[in-house]
Amino acid sequence: MAVTVEILKKMQSEITCSICKDYFREPVTIGCGHNFCQACLSFRWRVGAPAFSCPECRQISQDREIPVVNRRLAELTELGKHFSSKLLESNEEQSQCVTHKKPLKHFCEEDQTALCVTCCETPEHGAHKISSVQEAAHKYRRELQHIRSHLGKHLKKDEQLLAQKKKPAIDWQELISSENKKVLTLLEEEESRSLQRCKQEEKARRDRLKQYRQSLQDLMLELQETRHQLNLDLLQDAKQLLGRCEAVLAQRVKAVIPVLEEYYTPGLIEILNKFRVDLTLDPTSAHSSVTVSEDRKSVKAGEGWQVETKFPDDFPFHYVFAEQSFSLGNQYWVVDVTQLSQWTLGIYTPHIRTRWGREVNSSMILLHCIKKEGEYYLQTYPGSLNHRVKGLLPWIGVYLCNGPGTVVFYNVLQGTLIYRFSALIFRWPVTPVFSPGPPLPGTNPGPMTLFPADSHLCVGCYTCV
């Protein structure tokens, strides 16, 4: 039997693709003599590549097209799969209980142990859930295959992320540099430090993503190897393997979605305060699900704004507009969102396009704060910001510059940039918009409040209002 098993392993290695680690599907043979699945080789030999090399020996191939299917190898693969299956069944039938010397044909779910028919009748397992070895193995194979498919989808997405250009979706270096130039030479030293931090954090983010990808690849290999395991060997480790897979998937958000970093700009808030405007809310523009205060300085989610226990991706934001609109100059306003977990701030204008003439498919520029699975996120619309935040942001500043077409959001308490929209051309007028929700289920959130233009706000202090 040992000789047969060795022959089986040798045969399996000959009919297994070294790329996908599975039995050949439509195998092809390339010039160096190595064999691969046609689809696997096609994925590796990308169109337009300067040269094709063997994924196994790296020998450069003179061919520029994928070879035709090797029919004899395909037939041999089918025979090998059939023989392997029969041999595995034969080996399982010979497995015996050490105590009772009877075949191990049953499996205890509670103890994760193979049993013979006599073991099943003992008091130790009498109240446990017992199934046949074949049924239990089929169940775990199905679960492992499902999670392998799930891991494969994440692995593909993460490969695409790492295949992107090194330049991040948000050019923090350009944003930070632009903000620091406002205070000229006194900010050069702080700018240099911030840019260095940005590079280090981007490198750290990519390193985390690479580590997470490696974890996915390692699990994929482990799951692949279970395809060739005996049922008893599979059942011994299946539950632990499923647990590791779930633990890795639970870390995906922290590995893939970055935390919004704080890049402090000295004197920034003091400069912006020179452009503060006094806003009031327009009750006639308010949605029925929000309530405007009598002094028109705050807005609160009303009782009619009901949400489901689990938010859909497109849950509604109900707005109220400011009474004031702007056509020229620079304006800056600050909003207190301390009592809210979810909110939206921004501007509305009838038409927006970029300076290069491209239409923007939106009449609003918005910053959302939302909560998902215990984490808070800041997202822009439109835009590419989708970052986690370390904690709730109490005061948000909004800066509007109508000349060059700029809308910027700031964390007032920290004196840091959140995100900037630039190179925009507005159709006047431009109106500030506000949304105090949607409220989280089971909560009673407070109001979203506009700070008066003459209120004193400074970085790092709640007591200056």
Salt bridges, closest charged atoms under 4 A:
GLU14 OE2 - LYS10 NZ 3.35
ASP22 OD2 - ARG25 NH1 3.38
ASP22 OD2 - ARG227 NH2 3.27
GLU56 OE2 - HIS34 NE2 3.85
GLU78 OE2 - LYS81 NZ 3.63
GLU109 OE1 - LYS139 NZ 3.69
ASP111 OD2 - HIS125 ND1 3.28
ASP111 OD2 - HIS128 ND1 3.46
GLU124 OE2 - HIS125 NE2 3.92
ASP158 OD1 - ARG252 NH1 3.00
GLU159 OE1 - ARG213 NH1 3.51
ASP171 OD2 - LYS167 NZ 3.62
GLU174 OE1 - ARG420 NH2 2.94
GLU179 OE1 - LYS182 NZ 3.15
GLU179 OE2 - ARG420 NH1 3.76
GLU189 OE2 - ARG193 NH1 2.92
GLU190 OE1 - ARG193 NH2 2.63
GLU201 OE2 - ARG197 NH2 2.88
GLU202 OE2 - ARG205 NH2 3.38
ASP207 OD2 - LYS203 NZ 3.11
GLU222 OE1 - ARG244 NH2 2.28
GLU261 OE1 - ARG197 NH2 3.80
GLU261 OE1 - LYS390 NZ 3.64
ASP278 OD1 - LYS297 NZ 2.51
ASP313 OD1 - LYS372 NZ 3.83
GLU323 OE2 - ARG296 NH1 2.39
GLU359 OE1 - HIS351 NE2 3.14
GLU375 OE1 - ARG388 NH1 3.97
